Amino acid sequence: MARAGLNQEIVEATAAQLADQEGLAGLSLSAVARQLKVQSASLYVHVANRPALLAALHRRALGDLATRISHEIAGRSGLEALQGLAEAHRSLAQEHPGAWAALQQIADADTATSKEAAEVVQLNMAVLRQYDIAADETVHATRVIGSAINGFVSLELQHAFGHRDVDAEASFQRMVSALDRALRSWPS
């Protein structure tokens, strides 16, 4: 029988908080149960197993990312929208490293076809519409943008830029500007 007051949202929120604090690798149902002061068996009413919990965190992170992108690109186009898209990823990673780690996992079929994933795709397409890129090239452009942003943000989270006095923010802005130039001259 489920503990009164315990629901899927509470389980997922607790798991997300633990992932931010401790990392995704060590996240387990028993850790979530300890945090909630319940027996692990109490969680199985709300989440089937660890893979299901990780998938739920992935969808939750996609939803958070979609909200951030939407706010960052609203009323913007071209370089400004691209900067907003990049900053949405970066702020999510800095504020919620567990959510960022969840986004780095391969999406299961339900996550890949979720409304959260669809919203992120639609927002990415909204940014790309500002550039003269053929429809059959958008997947390549999206991969280039995602790879650049993901690479920079992942290195920044690992403090890989700490050995230089040069501000990482300047490097980030140069990367976004280089992406903008690449998108403006995208081969047709």
Accessible surface in RSA format (square Angstrom, percent):
REM  Atomic radii and reference values for relative SASA: ProtOr
REM  Chains: A
REM  Algorithm: Lee & Richards
REM  Probe-radius: 1.40
REM  Slices: 20
REM RES _ NUM      All-atoms   Total-Side   Main-Chain    Non-polar    All polar
REM                ABS   REL    ABS   REL    ABS   REL    ABS   REL    ABS   REL
RES MET A   1   231.11 119.7 152.87 101.2  78.23 186.3 127.73 108.6 103.38 137.0
RES ALA A   2    39.01  35.9  22.29  34.4  16.72  38.0  22.29  31.4  16.72  44.3
RES ARG A   3   118.78  49.9 106.30  54.2  12.48  29.7  44.36  60.6  74.42  45.1
RES ALA A   4    96.10  88.4  69.65 107.5  26.45  60.2  80.91 113.9  15.19  40.2
RES GLY A   5    65.64  80.9   0.00   N/A  65.64  80.9  45.89 125.9  19.75  44.2
RES LEU A   6    13.76   7.7   1.96   1.4  11.80  29.7   3.10   2.2  10.66  28.7
RES ASN A   7    69.60  48.0  69.58  67.2   0.02   0.1  29.73  71.6  39.87  38.5
RES GLN A   8    91.82  51.3  89.47  65.4   2.34   5.6  23.49  50.0  68.33  51.8
RES GLU A   9   100.70  57.8  95.80  72.5   4.90  11.7  57.62 111.5  43.07  35.2
RES ILE A  10    65.16  37.1  63.07  47.0   2.09   5.0  65.05  46.8   0.11   0.3
RES VAL A  11     0.47   0.3   0.47   0.4   0.00   0.0   0.47   0.4   0.00   0.0
RES GLU A  12    23.65  13.6  23.65  17.9   0.00   0.0   2.59   5.0  21.06  17.2
RES ALA A  13    37.81  34.8  32.07  49.5   5.74  13.1  32.97  46.4   4.84  12.8
RES THR A  14    13.51   9.6  11.75  11.9   1.76   4.2   2.85   3.8  10.66  16.1
RES ALA A  15     0.00   0.0   0.00   0.0   0.00   0.0   0.00   0.0   0.00   0.0
RES ALA A  16    24.44  22.5  22.20  34.3   2.24   5.1  24.16  34.0   0.28   0.7
RES GLN A  17    90.38  50.5  85.43  62.4   4.95  11.8  25.51  54.3  64.87  49.2
RES LEU A  18    16.53   9.2  16.29  11.7   0.23   0.6  16.34  11.5   0.18   0.5
RES ALA A  19     2.07   1.9   1.09   1.7   0.97   2.2   1.09   1.5   0.97   2.6
RES ASP A  20    38.54  27.0  23.07  23.0  15.47  36.6  12.93  30.4  25.60  25.5
RES GLN A  21   110.89  62.0  73.45  53.7  37.44  89.1  36.46  77.6  74.43  56.5
RES GLU A  22   132.79  76.2  99.87  75.6  32.92  78.4  34.81  67.3  97.98  80.0
RES GLY A  23    30.05  37.1   0.00   N/A  30.05  37.1  27.87  76.5   2.18   4.9
RES LEU A  24    14.18   7.9  10.74   7.7   3.44   8.6  10.74   7.5   3.44   9.3
RES ALA A  25   101.70  93.5  68.73 106.1  32.97  75.0  78.60 110.7  23.10  61.2
RES GLY A  26    58.54  72.2   0.00   N/A  58.54  72.2  37.50 102.9  21.04  47.1
RES LEU A  27     5.67   3.2   1.33   0.9   4.34  10.9   4.35   3.1   1.31   3.5
RES SER A  28    34.01  28.7  33.99  45.4   0.02   0.0  29.25  62.3   4.76   6.7
RES LEU A  29    14.18   7.9  11.86   8.5   2.33   5.9  11.86   8.3   2.33   6.3
RES SER A  30    48.51  41.0  45.48  60.7   3.03   7.0  29.45  62.7  19.05  26.7
RES ALA A  31    19.16  17.6  16.25  25.1   2.91   6.6  16.67  23.5   2.49   6.6
RES VAL A  32     0.00   0.0   0.00   0.0   0.00   0.0   0.00   0.0   0.00   0.0
RES ALA A  33     2.37   2.2   2.37   3.7   0.00   0.0   2.37   3.3   0.00   0.0
RES ARG A  34   162.23  68.1 146.52  74.7  15.70  37.4  79.44 108.6  82.79  50.2
RES GLN A  35    86.50  48.4  68.77  50.3  17.73  42.2   9.07  19.3  77.43  58.7
RES LEU A  36    27.92  15.5  19.00  13.6   8.92  22.4  22.46  15.8   5.46  14.7
RES LYS A  37   180.39  88.0 147.85  90.7  32.54  77.5 114.50 103.1  65.90  70.2
RES VAL A  38    22.60  14.9   2.39   2.2  20.21  48.7  11.84  10.3  10.76  29.2
RES GLN A  39   141.26  79.0 137.58 100.6   3.67   8.7  48.20 102.6  93.06  70.6
RES SER A  40    38.49  32.5  34.18  45.6   4.32   9.9  23.60  50.3  14.89  20.9
RES ALA A  41    73.14  67.2  61.47  94.9  11.66  26.5  61.99  87.3  11.15  29.5
RES SER A  42    19.52  16.5  15.96  21.3   3.56   8.2   3.18   6.8  16.34  22.9
RES LEU A  43     0.00   0.0   0.00   0.0   0.00   0.0   0.00   0.0   0.00   0.0
RES TYR A  44   115.42  53.9  96.79  55.1  18.62  48.5  64.39  48.4  51.02  62.9
RES VAL A  45    96.33  63.4  62.31  56.4  34.02  82.0  69.69  60.6  26.63  72.2
RES HIS A  46    32.60  17.8  18.66  13.0  13.94  35.7  15.62  16.1  16.98  19.8
RES VAL A  47    14.74   9.7   8.00   7.2   6.74  16.2  14.06  12.2   0.68   1.8
RES ALA A  48    70.66  65.0  48.47  74.8  22.19  50.5  54.70  77.0  15.97  42.3
RES ASN A  49    68.14  47.0  67.84  65.6   0.31   0.7  21.65  52.1  46.49  44.9
RES ARG A  50    84.22  35.4  82.00  41.8   2.23   5.3  41.63  56.9  42.60  25.8
RES PRO A  51    90.69  66.1  82.66  75.3   8.03  29.2  85.74  70.8   4.95  30.8
RES ALA A  52    35.97  33.1  25.47  39.3  10.49  23.9  32.98  46.4   2.99   7.9
RES LEU A  53     0.10   0.1   0.10   0.1   0.00   0.0   0.10   0.1   0.00   0.0
RES LEU A  54    33.86  18.9  30.98  22.2   2.88   7.2  31.44  22.1   2.41   6.5
RES ALA A  55    11.89  10.9   6.29   9.7   5.61  12.8  11.01  15.5   0.89   2.3
RES ALA A  56     6.59   6.1   4.23   6.5   2.37   5.4   5.17   7.3   1.42   3.8
RES LEU A  57     6.95   3.9   5.19   3.7   1.76   4.4   5.19   3.6   1.76   4.7
RES HIS A  58    13.52   7.4  13.52   9.4   0.00   0.0   3.46   3.6  10.06  11.7
RES ARG A  59    62.77  26.4  62.71  32.0   0.05   0.1  15.47  21.1  47.30  28.7
RES ARG A  60    79.57  33.4  65.89  33.6  13.69  32.6  36.82  50.3  42.75  25.9
RES ALA A  61     0.97   0.9   0.03   0.0   0.95   2.2   0.97   1.4   0.00   0.0
RES LEU A  62    18.84  10.5  18.84  13.5   0.00   0.0  18.84  13.2   0.00   0.0
RES GLY A  63    20.17  24.9   0.00   N/A  20.17  24.9  17.61  48.3   2.56   5.7
RES ASP A  64    46.35  32.5  37.71  37.5   8.64  20.4  20.37  47.9  25.98  25.9
RES LEU A  65     5.53   3.1   5.53   4.0   0.00   0.0   5.53   3.9   0.00   0.0
RES ALA A  66     0.76   0.7   0.76   1.2   0.00   0.0   0.76   1.1   0.00   0.0
RES THR A  67    70.76  50.3  67.27  68.2   3.49   8.3  43.12  57.9  27.64  41.8
RES ARG A  68    40.54  17.0  37.28  19.0   3.26   7.8  20.07  27.4  20.47  12.4
RES ILE A  69     0.00   0.0   0.00   0.0   0.00   0.0   0.00   0.0   0.00   0.0
RES SER A  70    45.09  38.1  42.50  56.7   2.59   6.0   7.20  15.3  37.89  53.1
RES HIS A  71   134.45  73.5 116.82  81.2  17.63  45.1  78.70  81.1  55.75  64.9
RES GLU A  72    53.48  30.7  52.04  39.4   1.44   3.4   5.10   9.9  48.37  39.5
RES ILE A  73    18.83  10.7  14.97  11.1   3.87   9.3  14.97  10.8   3.87  10.5
RES ALA A  74    70.62  64.9  46.73  72.1  23.90  54.4  56.37  79.4  14.26  37.8
RES GLY A  75    92.17 113.7   0.00   N/A  92.17 113.7  45.50 124.9  46.67 104.5
RES ARG A  76   108.28  45.5  89.53  45.6  18.75  44.6  12.40  16.9  95.87  58.1
RES SER A  77    61.71  52.1  53.00  70.7   8.71  20.1  16.11  34.3  45.60  63.9
RES GLY A  78     8.73  10.8   0.00   N/A   8.73  10.8   8.60  23.6   0.12   0.3
RES LEU A  79    58.33  32.5  55.95  40.0   2.39   6.0  55.95  39.3   2.39   6.4
RES GLU A  80   100.99  58.0  98.53  74.5   2.46   5.9  28.59  55.3  72.39  59.1
RES ALA A  81     2.14   2.0   2.14   3.3   0.00   0.0   2.14   3.0   0.00   0.0
RES LEU A  82     0.12   0.1   0.12   0.1   0.00   0.0   0.12   0.1   0.00   0.0
RES GLN A  83    55.75  31.2  54.13  39.6   1.62   3.9  15.67  33.4  40.08  30.4
RES GLY A  84     3.10   3.8   0.00   N/A   3.10   3.8   2.60   7.1   0.50   1.1
RES LEU A  85     1.39   0.8   1.39   1.0   0.00   0.0   1.39   1.0   0.00   0.0
RES ALA A  86     0.00   0.0   0.00   0.0   0.00   0.0   0.00   0.0   0.00   0.0
RES GLU A  87    53.72  30.8  53.72  40.6   0.00   0.0  30.49  59.0  23.23  19.0
RES ALA A  88     0.00   0.0   0.00   0.0   0.00   0.0   0.00   0.0   0.00   0.0
RES HIS A  89    28.76  15.7  28.76  20.0   0.00   0.0  12.82  13.2  15.94  18.5
RES ARG A  90    12.99   5.5  12.99   6.6   0.00   0.0   1.47   2.0  11.52   7.0
RES SER A  91    18.89  16.0  18.43  24.6   0.46   1.1  15.45  32.9   3.44   4.8
RES LEU A  92     0.00   0.0   0.00   0.0   0.00   0.0   0.00   0.0   0.00   0.0
RES ALA A  93     0.00   0.0   0.00   0.0   0.00   0.0   0.00   0.0   0.00   0.0
RES GLN A  94    95.51  53.4  69.19  50.6  26.31  62.6  28.88  61.5  66.63  50.5
RES GLU A  95   103.48  59.4  79.09  59.8  24.39  58.1  39.41  76.2  64.07  52.3
RES HIS A  96    65.22  35.6  65.22  45.3   0.00   0.0  42.53  43.8  22.69  26.4
RES PRO A  97    54.52  39.7  50.01  45.6   4.51  16.4  50.41  41.6   4.10  25.5
RES GLY A  98     2.15   2.6   0.00   N/A   2.15   2.6   1.38   3.8   0.77   1.7
RES ALA A  99    20.62  19.0  13.78  21.3   6.84  15.6  18.33  25.8   2.29   6.1
RES TRP A 100    11.49   4.6  11.49   5.6   0.00   0.0  10.75   5.7   0.74   1.2
RES ALA A 101    29.51  27.1  26.77  41.3   2.75   6.2  29.48  41.5   0.03   0.1
RES ALA A 102     1.35   1.2   1.03   1.6   0.32   0.7   1.35   1.9   0.00   0.0
RES LEU A 103    30.21  16.8  11.25   8.0  18.96  47.7  11.25   7.9  18.96  51.0
RES GLN A 104    78.37  43.8  47.31  34.6  31.06  73.9  34.23  72.9  44.13  33.5
RES GLN A 105    87.55  49.0  78.56  57.4   8.99  21.4  17.02  36.2  70.53  53.5
RES ILE A 106   171.94  97.8 144.73 107.8  27.21  65.6 150.25 108.2  21.70  58.9
RES ALA A 107    37.35  34.3  18.71  28.9  18.63  42.4  18.71  26.4  18.63  49.4
RES ASP A 108    65.77  46.1  53.04  52.8  12.73  30.1  44.86 105.6  20.92  20.9
RES ALA A 109    81.53  75.0  65.74 101.4  15.80  35.9  73.68 103.8   7.85  20.8
RES ASP A 110   104.95  73.5  98.53  98.1   6.42  15.2  19.41  45.7  85.54  85.3
RES THR A 111     0.24   0.2   0.24   0.2   0.00   0.0   0.11   0.1   0.13   0.2
RES ALA A 112    60.45  55.6  35.69  55.1  24.76  56.3  40.22  56.6  20.24  53.6
RES THR A 113   115.81  82.4  82.83  84.0  32.98  78.6  74.85 100.5  40.96  61.9
RES SER A 114    13.24  11.2   4.61   6.2   8.63  19.9  12.92  27.5   0.32   0.4
RES LYS A 115   163.37  79.7 148.39  91.1  14.98  35.7 117.75 106.0  45.62  48.6
RES GLU A 116    33.96  19.5  33.48  25.3   0.48   1.1   6.78  13.1  27.18  22.2
RES ALA A 117    12.76  11.7  11.65  18.0   1.12   2.5  12.33  17.4   0.43   1.1
RES ALA A 118    46.86  43.1  40.11  61.9   6.75  15.4  45.89  64.6   0.97   2.6
RES GLU A 119    77.42  44.4  76.26  57.7   1.16   2.8  18.67  36.1  58.76  48.0
RES VAL A 120    15.90  10.5  15.90  14.4   0.00   0.0  15.90  13.8   0.00   0.0
RES VAL A 121    85.66  56.4  84.57  76.6   1.09   2.6  85.66  74.4   0.00   0.0
RES GLN A 122   118.86  66.5 113.66  83.1   5.21  12.4  40.65  86.5  78.21  59.3
RES LEU A 123    26.61  14.8  26.47  18.9   0.14   0.3  26.61  18.7   0.00   0.0
RES ASN A 124    19.13  13.2  18.56  17.9   0.57   1.4   2.04   4.9  17.09  16.5
RES MET A 125    49.01  25.4  48.50  32.1   0.51   1.2  32.48  27.6  16.53  21.9
RES ALA A 126    26.72  24.6  22.72  35.1   4.00   9.1  23.22  32.7   3.50   9.3
RES VAL A 127     1.24   0.8   0.29   0.3   0.95   2.3   1.23   1.1   0.02   0.0
RES LEU A 128     5.52   3.1   3.59   2.6   1.94   4.9   3.73   2.6   1.80   4.8
RES ARG A 129   167.82  70.5 137.64  70.2  30.18  71.9  72.11  98.6  95.71  58.0
RES GLN A 130    87.85  49.1  59.29  43.3  28.56  68.0   6.76  14.4  81.09  61.5
RES TYR A 131    13.04   6.1   0.37   0.2  12.67  33.0   5.09   3.8   7.95   9.8
RES ASP A 132   142.78 100.0 119.04 118.5  23.74  56.1  41.59  97.9 101.18 100.9
RES ILE A 133    22.18  12.6   0.65   0.5  21.54  51.9   2.26   1.6  19.93  54.1
RES ALA A 134    45.89  42.2  29.57  45.6  16.32  37.1  41.45  58.4   4.44  11.8
RES ALA A 135    91.17  83.8  69.18 106.8  21.99  50.0  73.24 103.1  17.93  47.5
RES ASP A 136   113.23  79.3  91.12  90.7  22.11  52.3  51.00 120.0  62.23  62.1
RES GLU A 137    43.16  24.8  43.16  32.7   0.00   0.0   3.78   7.3  39.38  32.2
RES THR A 138    30.47  21.7  30.47  30.9   0.00   0.0  14.81  19.9  15.66  23.7
RES VAL A 139    72.28  47.6  68.09  61.6   4.20  10.1  71.84  62.4   0.45   1.2
RES HIS A 140    82.17  44.9  80.49  55.9   1.68   4.3  47.98  49.5  34.19  39.8
RES ALA A 141     0.00   0.0   0.00   0.0   0.00   0.0   0.00   0.0   0.00   0.0
RES THR A 142    42.35  30.1  40.24  40.8   2.12   5.0  40.95  55.0   1.40   2.1
RES ARG A 143   153.17  64.3 145.26  74.0   7.91  18.8  58.83  80.4  94.34  57.2
RES VAL A 144    64.29  42.3  59.59  53.9   4.71  11.3  63.29  55.0   1.01   2.7
RES ILE A 145     5.72   3.3   5.72   4.3   0.00   0.0   5.72   4.1   0.00   0.0
RES GLY A 146    33.55  41.4   0.00   N/A  33.55  41.4  31.90  87.5   1.65   3.7
RES SER A 147    77.42  65.4  60.71  81.0  16.71  38.5  39.06  83.2  38.36  53.7
RES ALA A 148    29.80  27.4  15.41  23.8  14.39  32.7  27.33  38.5   2.47   6.5
RES ILE A 149     1.54   0.9   1.54   1.1   0.00   0.0   1.54   1.1   0.00   0.0
RES ASN A 150    53.92  37.2  53.49  51.7   0.42   1.0  13.66  32.9  40.26  38.9
RES GLY A 151    28.94  35.7   0.00   N/A  28.94  35.7  28.77  79.0   0.17   0.4
RES PHE A 152    21.97  11.0  16.89  10.5   5.08  13.2  19.45  11.8   2.52   7.2
RES VAL A 153     1.03   0.7   1.02   0.9   0.01   0.0   1.02   0.9   0.01   0.0
RES SER A 154    27.37  23.1  25.82  34.5   1.55   3.6  21.63  46.1   5.74   8.0
RES LEU A 155    83.18  46.3  83.18  59.5   0.00   0.0  83.18  58.4   0.00   0.0
RES GLU A 156    32.40  18.6  26.47  20.0   5.93  14.1  18.65  36.1  13.75  11.2
RES LEU A 157    57.77  32.2  40.44  28.9  17.32  43.5  42.62  29.9  15.15  40.8
RES GLN A 158   130.75  73.1 103.20  75.4  27.55  65.6  41.94  89.3  88.81  67.4
RES HIS A 159   151.28  82.7 133.45  92.8  17.83  45.6  93.36  96.2  57.92  67.4
RES ALA A 160    37.08  34.1  21.15  32.6  15.93  36.2  31.85  44.9   5.23  13.9
RES PHE A 161    61.30  30.7  56.17  34.8   5.14  13.4  57.34  34.8   3.97  11.3
RES GLY A 162    64.14  79.1   0.00   N/A  64.14  79.1  34.51  94.7  29.64  66.4
RES HIS A 163   146.31  80.0 104.10  72.4  42.20 108.0  91.18  94.0  55.12  64.1
RES ARG A 164   163.74  68.7 149.65  76.3  14.09  33.5  37.99  51.9 125.75  76.2
RES ASP A 165   154.64 108.3 119.53 119.0  35.11  83.0  41.36  97.4 113.27 113.0
RES VAL A 166   106.81  70.3  90.80  82.2  16.02  38.6  97.64  84.8   9.17  24.9
RES ASP A 167    89.53  62.7  79.24  78.9  10.29  24.3  36.50  85.9  53.03  52.9
RES ALA A 168    22.33  20.5  16.69  25.8   5.64  12.8  19.16  27.0   3.18   8.4
RES GLU A 169    70.34  40.4  69.12  52.3   1.22   2.9  43.71  84.5  26.63  21.7
RES ALA A 170    35.16  32.3  28.71  44.3   6.45  14.7  34.93  49.2   0.23   0.6
RES SER A 171    48.46  40.9  41.93  56.0   6.53  15.0  21.24  45.2  27.22  38.1
RES PHE A 172     1.22   0.6   1.22   0.8   0.00   0.0   1.22   0.7   0.00   0.0
RES GLN A 173    60.10  33.6  59.67  43.6   0.43   1.0  39.88  84.9  20.22  15.3
RES ARG A 174   164.26  69.0 160.31  81.7   3.95   9.4  68.76  94.0  95.49  57.9
RES MET A 175    33.22  17.2  25.62  17.0   7.61  18.1  29.36  25.0   3.86   5.1
RES VAL A 176     0.23   0.2   0.23   0.2   0.00   0.0   0.23   0.2   0.00   0.0
RES SER A 177    33.14  28.0  32.31  43.1   0.83   1.9  14.63  31.2  18.51  25.9
RES ALA A 178    45.32  41.7  40.07  61.8   5.25  11.9  41.01  57.7   4.32  11.4
RES LEU A 179    12.32   6.9  11.65   8.3   0.67   1.7  12.20   8.6   0.12   0.3
RES ASP A 180    11.66   8.2  11.66  11.6   0.00   0.0   0.00   0.0  11.66  11.6
RES ARG A 181   146.37  61.5 142.24  72.5   4.13   9.8  71.02  97.1  75.35  45.7
RES ALA A 182    41.30  38.0  31.33  48.3   9.98  22.7  38.81  54.6   2.50   6.6
RES LEU A 183     2.13   1.2   0.90   0.6   1.23   3.1   0.90   0.6   1.23   3.3
RES ARG A 184   143.28  60.2 108.52  55.3  34.76  82.8  50.36  68.8  92.92  56.3
RES SER A 185    85.36  72.1  59.06  78.8  26.30  60.6  50.00 106.5  35.35  49.5
RES TRP A 186    41.00  16.5  24.76  12.0  16.24  38.1  25.00  13.3  16.00  26.0
RES PRO A 187    95.21  69.4  83.74  76.3  11.47  41.7  93.94  77.6   1.27   7.9
RES SER A 188   139.62 118.0  75.97 101.4  63.66 146.6  59.53 126.8  80.10 112.2
END  Absolute sums over single chains surface
CHAIN  1 A    10299.0       8264.9       2034.1       5723.4       4575.7
END  Absolute sums over all chains
TOTAL         10299.0       8264.9       2034.1       5723.4       4575.7
